[in-house]
Amino acid sequence: MSGAGSRGCGSPVPQRAPWSLVAATAAFYLVSATSVWTAGAEPMSREEKQKLGNQVLEMFDHAYGNYMEHAYPADELMPLTCRGRVRGQEPSRGDVDDALGKFSLTLIDSLDTLVVLNKTKEFEDAVRKVLRDVNLDNDVVVSVFETNIRVLGGLLGGHSLAIMLKEKGEYMQWYNDELLQMAKQLGYKLLPAFNTTSGLPYPRINLKFGIRKPEARTGTETDTCTACAGTLILEFAALSRFTGATIFEEYARKALDFLWEKRQRSSNLVGVTINIHTGDWVRKDSGVGAGIDSYYEYLLKAYVLLGDDSFLERFNTHYDAIMRYISQPPLLLDVHIHKPMLNARTWMDALLAFFPGLQVLKGDIRPAIETHEMLYQVIKKHNFLPEAFTTDFRVHWAQHPLRPEFAESTYFLYKATGDPYYLEVGKTLIENLNKYARVPCGFAAMKDVRTGSHEDRMDSFFLAEMFKYLYLLFADKEDIIFDIEDYIFTTEAHLLPLWLSTTNQSISKKNTTSEYTELDDSNFDWTCPNTQILFPNDPLYAQSIREPLKNVVDKSCPRGIIRVREESFRSGAKPPLRARDFMATNPEHLEILKKMGVSLIHLKDGRVQLVQHAIQAASSIDAEDGLRFMQEMIELSSQQQKEQQLPPRAVQIVSHPFFGRVVLTAGPAQFGLDLSKHKETRGFVASSKPYNGCSELTNPEAVMGKIALIQRGQCMFAEKARNIQNAGAIGGIVIDDNEGSSSDTAPLFQMAGDGKDTDDIKIPMLFLFSKEGSIILDAIREYEEVEVLLSDKAKDRDPEMENEEQSSPENDSQNQSAEQVSSSSQEVDLVDQESSEENSLNSHPESLSSADMDKAVSISPSEQTSNPTENHETTNLNGECTDLDNQLQEQSETEEDSSPNVSWGKKVRPIDSILADWNEDIEAFEMMEKDEL
C-alpha cells in the first residue's frame, strides 16, 4: 500500500528530468541495493533471481489470463467457479461489494502492472478494451475510497505509463490522453460526495445519480473511516495537475485539513471513524491498520509528490505519536486516542503489514525490520498472514484475501538494505501462493488459513499490487523498460510521475500545521536518512535486529512484550488481581473487587454476576484495573468454552485433475475417529444406498474400502455412521439436505452423537453443507473416480501426480471441467451470538449504564476458580509464562439429526466482539477524567 521516490534533501525540486533516486521508494539516499547487505544470508545469484522473476510473470499470466478468459468484462474473477463476479448477480457480501461498479475493475487495476512486467503489447490491447468497453455511468452505488484508489488511480497510472511509452516511440503512438479523459469524467462523478459541511466525503456514491436523490439510494450515511476520507490527495492532486482542473486537489486538501484539525490534541492521534457532518469521532480507537492506514501513508507521499512541507510536518507529528503510543516493538497495537497508554484491543489486523514499508520511506529502519520479521514469523506458522491475529499470535480472523501489503514491505526493505534475506522471504511468498492458493482458474483467497480452505474470490488488488511488488523485488534495473525511480506508488501501487510536483501549481500552500502544534525538531531527524545512519558501519545490522525475533511466535511469551503501565509497578504496590486467580469465597479478593468498582451478585440459578461501576472505584487507576479484570474474566470464560468445541476439518479432493487444489471446510463429529489425533483418511468416494444411510446398505460392495457419501435427515448421525461402517466404509461424509446451504452463510456445523455410547464407531465422519457437497457430487458425475482426503487441515499437494498431469498430452493444465468445480469453506463471522446458559459468560445490557460505564458479566460456580494446570496463557509480574496452544477460534454447533427443522442450537459470542461493544463505555470513563483539551 505504499511506495515512493523522493526529493533531494534540502534541494529545490528539479524540472522534468531524471531524479537521482534509488528504487522508487524509501531506498532513496541509499547506495545501490546490491552493495549493502548483511552477512546473515547468502547472496542470490542473478540466475535464480531471473528464474523467480519469470515465475512471477507466469503466475501473473495465470491470474490475468483467466480473468480475461472467464470473467471479463465483469469486475472480478471467481476463480473456483471460473466465472465473473457481477454486482447484483451474486449473493451480496456487504461492504466488500462496494468496490464493484460494473466497470471492469480488475482490468483497470492491472493496467500499469502490465507495463512494469514488460507486457507492453498486452498493455496496449488492455487500454483499447478499456476505452471500448468500460462504462462509468452505471446505476450502482460504489465506495468513494475504493473507486478512487482502484479505478481513478488505475486510469491515472495507465495514463502515466501510456504517455511514457508514447514518448519512447514504439508503442501507444495512437494514444491521445483518452484514459485521462475517463479519469476526469470519473473525478467529476465523485465530487458530489464532498457536499458536506466538513468537506469530508460521503463513503458511497451512485455513479449515475450522485448523492441524496431518491434514485441514488445513498447519501444518508453519517460516518466514514479516516482512511476513506484521507486517502484521496494523490489521485485527486494528480488529476488536477494532469488536467489543470484545480477543483479535485482543492477538495482532497480540504478533507485532509479537516482531519488534521480534528486530531486528538493531547495525543496527536486520530480515531478510526468520524462523523462527516459534525466532525465528532465515532470510533476513538487508533492504530496503523484498517480504517486509518493509508491516511498516514498519503500525508508522507503527498509531501513527496507535491512538495508541500505541511504534509511532512503533519506526518512527523503523527509518526511521533505512533511510535510513542502504538508501537510496542515488534507489535503495533491500537490504543484509545484520549487515553493512549490504554490498549484498545489485543489483536492486530493484516493491513498494518504496509507500515514497515512506510517506515522505510520515513527512514526509521530498525522498527521496520522488527515488525516485518514478526509478521514473517506469523506467515511461516500459518502460510499466510491471517486477517487478524492476537498478541500471542493466534488466529483471530482466519481469512486471507491474498493481500499484498507484506510483499510491499518486503520489497521496500530489500531496496533499503540490499539484504538477500528479503529475497528469500519473497521466494517463500511465491511458493506459498503456488502451493496453497493456486487453482485451475487463477488464485483463490484463503477462507481459513488453518485448514487451507478457499474462497471463490480473487480481488483486483492481487493483480494491481502483489505481482508488481514481487516482480520488482527480483528484477534488476535493466529488466524494467522505464526508470521506476521517476514515479511514486499510490496505496494501490499505481504509478504517478514525480514531475507532477512542478506542474499546474495553483493551490495555496499555506502551512497550517504550526497553528495547531509546536513541533519538536527531533521529529525531523529521519527526514533525510543516509547509509551511515541506517547502517552504522555494521554489515550484520539488519540480521542483529531480526535475530531476537526468530522464535517470537512459537517460543516466546508474547504478552510480556506489551507495555505495562508504570503505575502497575509502582513501588510497594500489590499487583492487580488477575481473573485466573479470583475466588468468590476469598474475602480479600472481594475487597479488591470493591476497590476496583466491581460488585459481586449471586444469582438464583447459582451463577455469580460481576458488575463494574467505574465511578465507584477508589481511583482512576483502580478503575482501569477493574476494567482489565473484567476483560480477563470474559477471555478466561470464553477460552474455557472453546476448549469444549471442536475445530473445523478439511475435505481435500486429491484425484485428477484437482490434486489437492480444492479444499472444503467440513464440520466435525463428536464421535468416531478424531482426525486431529490420528493420520488422515484417504480414499475414493461412493454414494450409499439408501442415500440417507438410515438402514442397512444395499450396495455394500460399492462402499467397501471407500468413503461413503450420505445425506442428512431421517435418522441420527451416529446411526448413519454405524450403517456405513458395517458395510465396510473407511469414512463418511454427511451432505446437508437443505438445498443451497453453504458455509458462506451458515456457521460451522458440529455433529452430535445419539445420546448413547458411540465408542463402537471407529471411522471418521465429517459434515458438508449442500454447496460444498455438490462440488464432490459434480466431480463424481464428471470423472466417476474421485479421491478425497479427510484431515484436520489441508495437506500439501501431490507434486508427482501434478507433474504427470502437466506432462500428459491428453490433460490440459487448464482443464475446463475442473475449472467449473467450486470450493467453499467456513468463514469466521463476527456476529452477535447468544451464549450457552450452562457454561457461559453473559453480559446483561439491562443492568448497564453507559454513563457509569457499568460492566456486567456472569460466571457459573464452576468458573469461579481456575485450575492452575489448565493450558491457558498466563503472564505474571515476575515474567513467567506458559506456552499457549494454537486454539482455533471458530464458532461450532451440535445437532442431533432427527429433524431437518432442528434448531441450530446455542452460540457463543466471540470475546473480542463483546469487548468491541464496550468501547463506548471505556471512552466514557476516559472522558470522566477530562483529559481531552
TIVOVEX-798789 format. One line per 4 residues: number of its first residue (from 1); their letters; for each residue x, y, z of C-alpha. Coordinates in steps of 0.1 Angstrom, whole numbers, plus 5000, padded with zeros to 4 digits. Each point is the difference from the previous one (the first is absolute). Layout:
% residues N
NUM) A) X,Y,Z; ...
//
This chain:
% residues 933
1) MSGA) 5000,5000,5000; 5029,5024,4999; 5031,5009,4981; 5015,5031,4985
5) GSRG) 5030,5018,4987; 5010,5032,5018; 5016,5034,4996; 5036,5007,5008
9) CGSP) 5007,5012,5035; 4998,5038,5002; 5003,5004,4962; 4974,5017,4977
13) VPQR) 4976,4977,4982; 5016,4995,4965; 4980,5004,4968; 4990,4970,4979
17) APWS) 5033,4982,5000; 5014,4967,5014; 5000,4999,5038; 5029,4986,5019
21) LVAA) 4979,4976,5020; 5004,4964,5009; 4973,4975,4992; 4969,5022,5002
25) TAAF) 4996,4998,5037; 5016,5006,5033; 5033,4987,4987; 5006,5035,4988
29) YLVS) 5033,5014,5013; 5013,4965,5003; 5028,4985,4979; 4993,4973,4974
33) ATSV) 4978,4973,5015; 5026,4974,4991; 5028,5016,5019; 4985,5001,5035
37) WTAG) 4990,4966,5014; 5003,4981,5032; 5022,4970,5003; 4972,4979,5014
41) AEPM) 4988,4988,4966; 5018,4988,4969; 4996,5023,4970; 4975,4987,4975
45) SREE) 5015,4994,4965; 4987,5020,4971; 4989,4967,4984; 4978,4991,5030
49) KQKL) 4986,5036,5001; 4991,4997,4963; 4984,4967,5006; 4979,5013,5028
53) GNQV) 4991,5031,4979; 4989,4978,4972; 4979,4980,5024; 4983,5032,5011
57) LEMF) 4993,5007,4963; 4984,4966,4996; 4979,5004,5031; 4987,5033,4987
61) DHAY) 4992,4985,4966; 4981,4973,5018; 4979,5025,5020; 4996,5027,4973
65) GNYM) 4994,4975,4972; 4972,4982,5019; 4984,5033,5009; 5000,5010,4964
69) EHAY) 4988,4966,4988; 4973,4992,5026; 4990,5033,5016; 5006,5031,4979
73) PADE) 4982,5024,4997; 4988,4992,5036; 5017,5018,5028; 5018,4970,5015
77) LMPL) 5006,4963,4994; 4985,4973,5022; 5029,4975,4997; 4983,4969,5014
81) TCRG) 4969,5002,4977; 5019,5015,4971; 4976,5029,4993; 4998,5037,5006
85) RVRG) 4986,5017,5031; 4973,5024,4989; 4984,5023,5025; 4964,4989,5007
89) QEPS) 5004,4966,4984; 5018,4984,5029; 4989,5000,5037; 5010,5032,5017
93) RGDV) 5032,5000,5020; 4992,5033,5017; 5025,5029,4999; 5025,4978,4980
97) DDAL) 4978,5004,4970; 5001,5038,5001; 5033,4997,4980; 4980,4986,4971
101) GKFS) 4985,5025,4976; 4995,4980,4967; 5031,5018,4986; 5023,4970,4994
105) LTLI) 5018,5007,5032; 5028,4974,4997; 5010,5011,4965; 5003,5037,5010
109) DSLD) 5018,4991,5032; 5025,4979,4980; 5010,5025,4973; 5033,5013,5014
113) TLVV) 5009,4965,5013; 5001,4989,4964; 5026,5026,4992; 5021,4994,5031
117) LNKT) 5001,4963,4990; 5011,5010,4965; 4967,4989,4984; 4997,5031,4978
121) KEFE) 4980,4983,4972; 4975,4987,5025; 4999,5034,5016; 4991,5016,4967
125) DAVR) 4973,4975,4994; 4987,5005,5035; 4998,5038,4996; 4980,4995,4967
129) KVLR) 4976,4977,5019; 4995,5025,5028; 4993,5028,4975; 4976,4978,4980
133) DVNL) 4981,4981,5027; 5001,5018,5034; 4970,5021,5010; 5003,5023,5030
137) DNDV) 4964,5011,5000; 4985,4970,5017; 4971,5001,5024; 5019,4984,5028
141) VVSV) 5011,5012,5035; 5038,4997,5005; 5025,5008,5027; 5016,5034,4994
145) FETN) 5032,4988,5016; 5003,4967,4979; 4990,5017,4968; 5026,5027,5005
149) IRVL) 5029,4978,5008; 4992,4972,4976; 4982,5015,4970; 5011,5037,5000
153) GGLL) 5034,4989,5011; 5001,4972,4974; 4990,5024,4972; 5026,5026,5010
157) GGHS) 5027,4973,5004; 4991,4987,4965; 5001,5035,4986; 5034,5007,5016
161) LAIM) 5016,4970,4984; 4981,5005,4967; 5016,5034,4995; 5033,4986,5010
165) LKEK) 4998,4972,4974; 4988,5025,4974; 5031,5021,5006; 5022,4970,4995
169) GEYM) 4986,4998,4965; 4991,4963,4997; 4967,4994,5017; 4968,5020,5006
173) QWYN) 5007,5024,4971; 4962,5003,4995; 4994,5010,5036; 4985,5035,5005
177) DELL) 4993,5002,5038; 4969,4979,4998; 5006,4984,5034; 5005,5034,5015
181) QMAK) 4966,5012,4986; 4984,4969,5016; 5017,5008,5033; 4987,5036,4998
185) QLGY) 4965,4987,4993; 5002,4977,5031; 5015,5028,5021; 4970,5022,4993
189) KLLP) 4977,4971,5009; 5017,4997,5034; 4999,5037,5008; 4963,5001,5013
193) AFNT) 5011,4978,5029; 5019,5030,5014; 4967,5019,5005; 5003,5001,5038
197) TSGL) 5005,5028,5024; 5033,4985,5011; 5014,4993,4966; 5003,4963,5008
201) PYPR) 4985,4979,4973; 4971,4977,5003; 5012,4964,5001; 4979,4989,4970
205) INLK) 4987,5016,4968; 4978,4989,4971; 5020,5003,4968; 4969,5010,4980
209) FGIR) 4979,5020,5025; 5025,5013,5025; 4989,5007,5036; 4966,5003,5018
213) KPEA) 4978,4998,4970; 4973,4973,5005; 5014,4979,4972; 5035,5003,5014
217) RTGT) 4993,4977,5029; 5027,5016,5021; 5009,5033,5017; 4985,4992,5034
221) ETDT) 5032,4988,5016; 5015,5020,5028; 5033,4983,5006; 5031,4992,4980
225) CTAC) 5034,4985,5009; 5031,5022,5003; 5018,4982,4972; 4969,5004,4978
229) AGTL) 5000,5037,5003; 5038,5004,5002; 5011,4979,4970; 4991,5023,4971
233) ILEF) 5027,5025,4997; 5024,4981,4977; 4974,4991,4974; 4980,5032,5002
237) AALS) 5031,5022,4999; 5015,4980,4971; 4967,5005,4981; 5001,5037,5006
241) RFTG) 5037,5002,4990; 4994,4979,4969; 4969,5020,4989; 5004,5034,5015
245) ATIF) 4966,4997,5018; 5009,5010,5035; 4967,4991,5016; 5010,4964,5006
249) EEYA) 5032,5008,5020; 4981,5027,5019; 4974,4976,5012; 5025,4974,5010
253) RKAL) 5021,5025,5019; 4969,5013,5018; 4992,4965,5013; 5036,4995,5012
257) DFLW) 4999,5034,5017; 4969,4991,5019; 5014,4967,5012; 5031,5018,5012
261) EKRQ) 4979,5025,5019; 4980,4972,5017; 5030,4980,5012; 5000,4995,5037
265) RSSN) 5022,5029,5011; 5017,4984,5031; 5009,4967,4983; 5002,5013,4963
269) LVGV) 4982,4968,4990; 4969,4996,4978; 4971,4975,5005; 4987,4974,4976
273) TINI) 4966,5014,4992; 4988,5036,4998; 4967,5017,4996; 5001,5018,4966
277) HTGD) 4976,5027,5011; 5011,5009,5035; 5036,4988,5000; 4994,4980,5032
281) WVRK) 5020,4968,5004; 4977,4970,4999; 5027,4974,5006; 5027,5014,5022
285) DSGV) 5025,4971,4997; 5031,5008,4980; 5026,4978,4983; 5018,4996,4967
289) GAGI) 4978,4973,4985; 4965,4998,4985; 4981,5033,5000; 5030,5023,5004
293) DSYY) 5030,4984,4982; 5002,5019,4967; 4992,5034,5016; 5035,5000,5015
297) EYLL) 5014,4986,4968; 4985,5028,4979; 5012,5028,5023; 5036,4990,4994
301) KAYV) 4996,4992,4963; 4981,5033,4994; 5032,5017,5012; 5020,4979,4976
305) LLGD) 4977,5005,4970; 4989,5036,5006; 5030,5015,5019; 4978,5016,5026
309) DSFL) 5019,5000,5034; 4968,5002,5020; 4992,4964,4991; 5034,4989,5013
313) ERFN) 4995,5019,5032; 4966,4984,5006; 5014,4966,4993; 5029,5004,5023
317) THYD) 4977,5012,5028; 4978,4969,4995; 5030,4977,4997; 5014,5013,5033
321) AIMR) 4967,4991,5016; 4999,4966,4983; 5035,4991,5013; 4992,5013,5034
325) YISQ) 4967,4982,5006; 4991,4974,4973; 5034,4985,4993; 5009,4973,5025
329) PPLL) 5028,4983,4981; 4995,4978,4981; 4962,5005,5005; 4978,5028,4989
333) LDVH) 4970,5002,5023; 4970,5022,4998; 4995,5025,5029; 4973,5025,5010
337) IHKP) 5006,5035,4987; 4991,5016,5033; 5019,4975,5021; 5028,4988,4978
341) MLNA) 5017,4980,5027; 4970,4977,5000; 4999,4973,4973; 4967,4999,4982
345) RTWM) 5002,4963,4989; 5022,4970,5003; 5003,4991,4963; 5015,5015,4968
349) DALL) 4986,5000,4965; 5019,4990,4968; 4998,5035,4984; 5026,5013,5024
353) AFFP) 5026,4979,4980; 5004,5031,4978; 5015,5020,5029; 5036,4987,4999
357) GLQV) 5001,5012,4964; 4988,5034,5010; 5026,5001,5028; 5027,4993,4974
361) LKGD) 4987,5029,4980; 5002,5020,5032; 5035,4987,5006; 4993,4983,5033
365) IRPA) 5015,4967,4991; 5003,4982,5033; 4963,4997,5010; 4993,4992,4963
369) IETH) 5022,4970,5002; 4986,4989,5033; 4963,5001,4990; 5007,4985,4967
373) EMLY) 5018,4971,5016; 4972,4994,5025; 4975,4999,4971; 5022,4976,4981
377) QVIK) 5001,4976,5029; 4961,5001,5001; 5000,4992,4963; 5024,4971,5004
381) KHNF) 4977,4986,5026; 4967,5004,4980; 5014,5002,4964; 4982,5033,4996
385) LPEA) 4993,5030,5022; 4966,4995,5016; 4976,5030,4997; 5005,5005,5038
389) FTTD) 5022,4983,5026; 5003,5004,5037; 5030,5013,5020; 5009,4964,5007
393) FRVH) 4999,4994,4962; 4969,4978,4999; 4975,5004,4972; 4973,5025,5007
397) WAQH) 4984,5003,4966; 5011,4971,4978; 4994,5014,4965; 5028,5011,4977
401) PLRP) 4988,5018,4968; 5035,4999,4984; 5009,5034,5014; 5033,5015,4986
405) EFAE) 5011,5022,5029; 5026,4976,5014; 5015,4995,4965; 5001,5038,4997
409) STYF) 5019,5005,5032; 5024,4971,4990; 5008,5018,4968; 5007,5033,5017
413) LYKA) 5022,4984,5027; 5020,4982,4973; 5005,5033,4980; 5010,5018,5032
417) TGDP) 5024,4973,5013; 5010,4979,4971; 4998,4971,5024; 4994,4967,4980
421) YYLE) 4980,4988,5030; 4971,5019,4986; 5004,4982,4966; 4995,4968,5019
425) VGKT) 4969,5014,5017; 4986,5008,4965; 5008,4965,4988; 4980,4986,5029
429) LIEN) 4970,5022,4990; 5002,4987,4965; 5002,4964,5011; 4970,5004,5024
433) LNKY) 4979,5017,4973; 5006,4972,4976; 4997,4972,5026; 4969,5011,5018
437) ARVP) 4981,5027,4981; 5005,4989,4963; 4970,4984,4984; 4992,4991,4964
441) CGFA) 4984,5034,4993; 5023,5024,5018; 5008,5005,5037; 4974,4996,5026
445) AMKD) 4998,5019,5033; 5004,4979,5031; 4969,4997,5020; 5018,4985,5030
449) VRTG) 5038,5000,5002; 4998,4972,5026; 4982,4974,4978; 5012,5013,4966
453) SHED) 4965,5004,4987; 4992,5024,4972; 4976,5028,4993; 4987,5007,4965
457) RMDS) 5017,5033,4998; 5030,5017,4982; 5000,5037,5008; 5013,5025,4975
461) FFLA) 5027,5012,5023; 5016,4966,4997; 5010,5008,4964; 5005,5037,5006
465) EMFK) 5024,4996,5029; 5012,4965,5008; 5017,4991,4967; 5013,5035,4996
469) YLYL) 5019,5000,5033; 5012,4964,4996; 5013,5006,4965; 5018,5032,5010
473) LFAD) 5015,4981,5030; 5019,4977,4977; 5005,5023,4970; 5032,5018,4992
477) KEDI) 4998,5035,4986; 5006,4988,4965; 4970,4977,5003; 4976,5029,5001
481) IFDI) 4993,5020,4968; 4998,5033,5018; 5015,5017,5031; 4977,4992,5028
485) EDYI) 5018,5024,5022; 4982,5028,4982; 4967,4989,5015; 4982,4998,5033
489) FTTE) 4978,4971,5009; 4965,5007,5012; 4984,4978,5027; 4987,4977,4972
493) AHLL) 5036,5000,4985; 4990,5021,4970; 5028,5021,4986; 4999,5038,4999
497) PLWL) 5029,5020,4986; 5019,5022,5024; 5002,5029,4975; 4964,5008,5009
501) STTN) 5015,5019,5030; 5009,5028,4976; 4970,4999,4977; 4969,5022,5003
505) QSIS) 5008,5012,5035; 4970,5022,5008; 4992,4988,5035; 5009,5022,5029
509) KKNT) 5025,4984,5022; 4991,5016,5033; 5018,4983,5028; 4972,4994,5025
513) TSEY) 5019,4974,5020; 5018,5025,5023; 4967,5016,5009; 4990,4969,5020
517) TELD) 5032,4986,5014; 5035,5009,5010; 5022,4976,4982; 5030,4984,5015
521) DSNF) 5030,5001,4978; 5008,4964,5008; 4969,4991,4979; 5022,5007,4970
525) DWTC) 5031,4980,5009; 4992,4974,4974; 4987,5021,4972; 5032,4996,4979
529) PNTQ) 5016,4967,5011; 5033,4987,4986; 5018,4967,5002; 5022,5012,5029
533) ILFP) 4969,5004,5022; 4980,4971,4987; 5029,4975,5002; 5025,5012,5026
537) NDPL) 5031,4984,4983; 4986,4965,5009; 4994,4975,4972; 4980,4979,5025
541) YAQS) 4977,5028,5010; 4968,4988,4985; 5007,4964,5011; 5007,5011,5035
545) IREP) 4966,5016,5002; 4982,4970,4986; 5018,4973,5020; 4982,5006,5034
549) LKNV) 4967,4997,4982; 5006,4966,4983; 4980,4981,5025; 4976,5027,5012
553) VDKS) 4970,4982,4986; 5006,4965,5012; 5022,5001,5031; 4998,5034,5016
557) CPRG) 4975,5014,5025; 4986,5027,4977; 4979,5019,5025; 5031,5007,5019
561) IIRV) 5008,5023,4971; 4970,5022,5006; 5007,5030,5021; 4985,4999,5035
565) REES) 4990,5033,5015; 5027,5014,5023; 4974,5005,5027; 4994,4962,5001
569) FRSG) 5035,4996,5012; 5003,5030,5023; 5022,4992,5030; 4983,4981,5029
573) AKPP) 4967,4995,4982; 4985,4965,4997; 4995,4987,4965; 4964,5003,4988
577) LRAR) 4977,4970,5005; 4999,4978,4969; 4969,4982,4988; 5017,4966,5001
581) DFMA) 5007,5004,5037; 4966,5013,5011; 4979,4980,5025; 4966,5012,5009
585) TNPE) 5004,4985,5035; 5032,5020,5007; 4993,5031,5022; 5032,5017,4989
589) HLEI) 4990,4996,4964; 4966,5014,5006; 5016,5030,5017; 5022,5006,4970
593) LKKM) 4970,4997,4977; 4982,5027,5020; 5030,5023,4997; 5000,4995,4962
597) GVSL) 4963,5009,4999; 4989,4964,4993; 4970,4986,5018; 4992,4963,5004
601) IHLK) 4964,4988,4998; 4989,4964,5007; 4972,4991,4975; 4972,4975,5007
605) DGRV) 5013,4975,4975; 5033,4996,5019; 5020,5023,4978; 5019,5030,5012
609) QLVQ) 4996,5033,4982; 5028,5026,4999; 4991,5036,4994; 5024,5029,4997
613) HAIQ) 4992,5037,5007; 5031,5020,4992; 4988,5029,5020; 4999,4979,5032
617) AASS) 5037,4990,4997; 5024,5014,5025; 5021,5017,4973; 5004,5003,4963
621) IDAE) 5028,4974,5002; 4978,4976,5019; 4972,5006,4974; 5024,4990,4972
625) DGLR) 5011,4969,5020; 4963,4991,5004; 4994,5004,4963; 5030,4978,4992
629) FMQE) 4987,4974,5025; 4966,4999,4983; 5016,4996,4966; 5022,4972,5013
633) MIEL) 4970,4983,5016; 4982,5000,4967; 5030,4987,4982; 5005,4972,5026
637) SSQQ) 4965,4988,4997; 5000,5002,4963; 5031,4979,4998; 4984,4974,5023
641) QKEQ) 4971,4998,4976; 5022,4997,4969; 5018,4970,5016; 4967,4981,4998
645) QLPP) 4996,5008,4964; 5015,4981,4970; 5019,5019,4973; 4990,4997,4963
649) RAVQ) 5013,4972,4979; 5010,4999,4963; 4988,4979,4970; 5026,5002,4973
653) IVSH) 4995,4987,4965; 5033,4984,4990; 4992,4981,4968; 5005,5012,4965
657) PFFG) 4996,5028,4990; 4998,5016,5034; 5031,4986,5018; 4991,5017,5033
661) RVVL) 4992,5034,4985; 4964,4999,5011; 4996,5000,5038; 4966,5000,5017
665) TAGP) 4995,5010,5037; 4980,4972,5017; 4982,4998,5033; 5014,4975,5025
669) AQFG) 4982,4972,5019; 5000,4995,5038; 5005,4963,4993; 5021,4977,4978
673) LDLS) 5036,5003,4992; 5016,5033,5011; 5019,5013,4970; 5020,5024,5021
677) KHKE) 5015,4970,5019; 5003,4975,4972; 5013,4999,4965; 4977,5014,4973
681) TRGF) 4977,4976,4981; 5004,4998,4963; 4977,4982,4976; 4977,5001,4970
685) VASS) 4964,5011,5007; 4968,4981,4993; 4963,5008,5006; 4982,4977,5024
689) KPYN) 4967,4983,4993; 4977,5010,5015; 5015,5035,4997; 4988,5010,5034
693) GCSE) 5020,4971,5016; 4973,4994,5025; 4997,4962,4994; 5023,4972,4990
697) LTNP) 5017,5009,4967; 4989,4981,4969; 5033,5008,4982; 5027,4990,5025
701) EAVM) 5023,4989,4971; 4999,5036,4987; 5011,5016,5033; 5024,4973,5012
705) GKIA) 5033,5016,5006; 4988,5034,4990; 4986,5032,5015; 4963,4999,5000
709) LIQR) 4978,5029,4990; 4968,5002,5019; 4972,5026,5002; 4989,5017,5032
713) GQCM) 4966,4993,5014; 4975,4973,5012; 5023,4985,5026; 5028,5007,5024
717) FAEK) 5036,5008,4988; 5013,4971,5021; 4976,4976,4984; 5012,5010,4966
721) ARNI) 5036,4995,5011; 4993,4965,5013; 4982,4989,4968; 5028,5011,4976
725) QNAG) 5027,4986,5024; 4982,4967,5000; 5001,5001,4962; 5038,5004,5001
729) AIGG) 5003,5037,4994; 5032,5016,5013; 4984,5034,5006; 4968,5020,4994
733) IVID) 4990,5034,4987; 4965,5012,5009; 4987,5025,4975; 4973,5024,5011
737) DNEG) 4965,4994,4986; 4992,5037,5001; 5005,5010,4964; 5021,5031,4996
741) SSSD) 5015,5000,5035; 5036,5011,5000; 5028,5007,5025; 5001,5035,4984
745) TAPL) 4968,5009,5019; 4996,4974,5028; 5022,4995,5031; 5021,4969,5003
749) FQMA) 4980,4968,5007; 5010,4974,5025; 4983,4966,5000; 4990,4986,5034
753) GDGK) 4995,4964,5010; 4967,4983,5008; 5002,5002,5038; 5014,4964,5002
757) DTDD) 5034,4986,5001; 5017,5007,4966; 5034,4983,5008; 4990,4974,4974
761) IKIP) 5003,5025,4972; 5037,4998,4988; 4998,5019,4967; 5003,5038,4995
765) MLFL) 4968,5019,4992; 4999,5035,4985; 4971,5023,4990; 4997,5021,4969
769) FSKE) 4974,5026,4992; 4980,4996,4967; 5022,5023,4980; 5032,4983,5010
773) GSII) 4985,4965,4996; 4989,5008,4965; 5036,5007,4991; 5009,4963,5007
777) LDAI) 4968,4987,4984; 5007,5021,4968; 5035,4986,4999; 4987,4965,5002
781) REYE) 4976,5006,4971; 5029,5014,4980; 5029,4977,5009; 4983,4969,5016
785) EVEV) 5031,4993,5022; 5005,5027,5026; 5025,4996,5028; 4998,5022,5031
789) LLSD) 5021,5006,5031; 4982,5004,5034; 5023,5018,5024; 5002,5027,5027
793) KAKD) 5015,5024,4975; 5009,5001,4963; 5032,4980,4991; 5026,5008,4974
797) RDPE) 4991,4992,4965; 5014,4970,4981; 5028,5014,4978; 5006,4967,4982
801) MENE) 4964,4996,4989; 4999,5037,4990; 5031,4995,4979; 4985,4970,4984
805) EQSS) 4970,5021,4991; 5021,5028,4986; 5020,4976,4979; 4971,4980,4987
809) PEND) 4989,5011,4965; 4964,4992,5006; 4998,5021,5031; 4998,5038,4997
813) SQNQ) 5013,5019,5030; 4970,5022,4996; 4974,4972,5000; 4968,5018,4995
817) SAEQ) 4978,4974,5017; 5022,5002,5031; 4997,5038,4999; 4963,4998,5004
821) VSSS) 5003,4983,5034; 4999,5026,5028; 5013,4998,5035; 4985,5015,5030
825) SQEV) 5007,5001,5037; 4990,5014,5033; 5006,5037,5006; 5007,5014,5034
829) DLVD) 4970,5022,5005; 5000,5027,5026; 4963,4998,5009; 4983,5006,5033
833) QESS) 4992,4966,5015; 4983,4988,5031; 5021,4979,5023; 4991,4968,5016
837) EENS) 4982,5003,5034; 5018,4971,5016; 5036,5011,4993; 5001,5037,4990
841) LNSH) 5011,5034,5008; 4970,5023,4993; 4998,5037,4998; 4968,5016,5013
845) PESL) 4992,5031,4981; 4970,5008,5021; 5022,5004,5030; 5024,5024,4983
849) SSAD) 5002,5037,5000; 5022,5015,4973; 5004,5031,5020; 5015,4979,5029
853) MDKA) 5019,4978,4977; 4985,4970,5018; 5013,4966,4990; 4981,4969,5008
857) VSIS) 5010,4964,4995; 4987,4967,5014; 5019,4969,5008; 4988,4966,5011
861) PSEQ) 5013,4986,5033; 5023,4977,4981; 5017,5030,4985; 5007,5018,5033
865) TSNP) 5034,4983,5004; 5025,4990,4973; 5021,4969,4999; 5036,5009,5002
869) TENH) 5008,4971,4977; 4977,5013,4972; 5018,5008,4968; 4991,5037,5000
873) ETTN) 5024,5028,4993; 5012,5017,5032; 5021,5030,5004; 5014,5006,5035
877) LNGE) 5016,5031,5013; 5033,4980,5005; 5001,4994,4962; 4991,4963,5001
881) CTDL) 4977,4987,4973; 4986,4968,4987; 4997,4992,4963; 4966,5001,4984
885) DNQL) 4987,4974,4977; 4988,5013,4966; 4963,5000,5008; 4976,5003,4971
889) QEQS) 4975,5028,5005; 4971,4987,4980; 4964,4999,5011; 4988,4964,4999
893) ETEE) 4966,4984,5005; 4985,4967,5009; 4969,4984,4988; 4982,4967,5003
897) DSSP) 4989,4993,4964; 4965,4989,5008; 4982,5027,4980; 5010,5024,4973
901) NVSW) 4984,5028,5020; 5020,4995,5031; 5013,5033,5015; 5036,5010,4993
905) GKKV) 5006,5000,5038; 5017,5023,5023; 5028,5022,4987; 5030,5016,5018
909) RPID) 5007,5037,4994; 5037,5006,4992; 5019,5017,5028; 5013,5028,4979
913) SILA) 4966,5008,4986; 4988,5005,5036; 5030,5022,5008; 4994,5021,4969
917) DWNE) 4964,5007,5012; 5015,5014,5032; 5022,5026,4982; 4975,5028,5006
921) DIEA) 4998,4992,5037; 5038,5000,5002; 5000,5034,4984; 4974,5013,5024
925) FEMM) 5025,4992,5028; 5027,5018,4981; 4979,5030,4995; 4992,5000,5037
929) EKDE) 5036,5008,5007; 4997,5031,4978; 5033,4995,4983; 4988,5012,4966
933) L) 5010,5035,4992
//
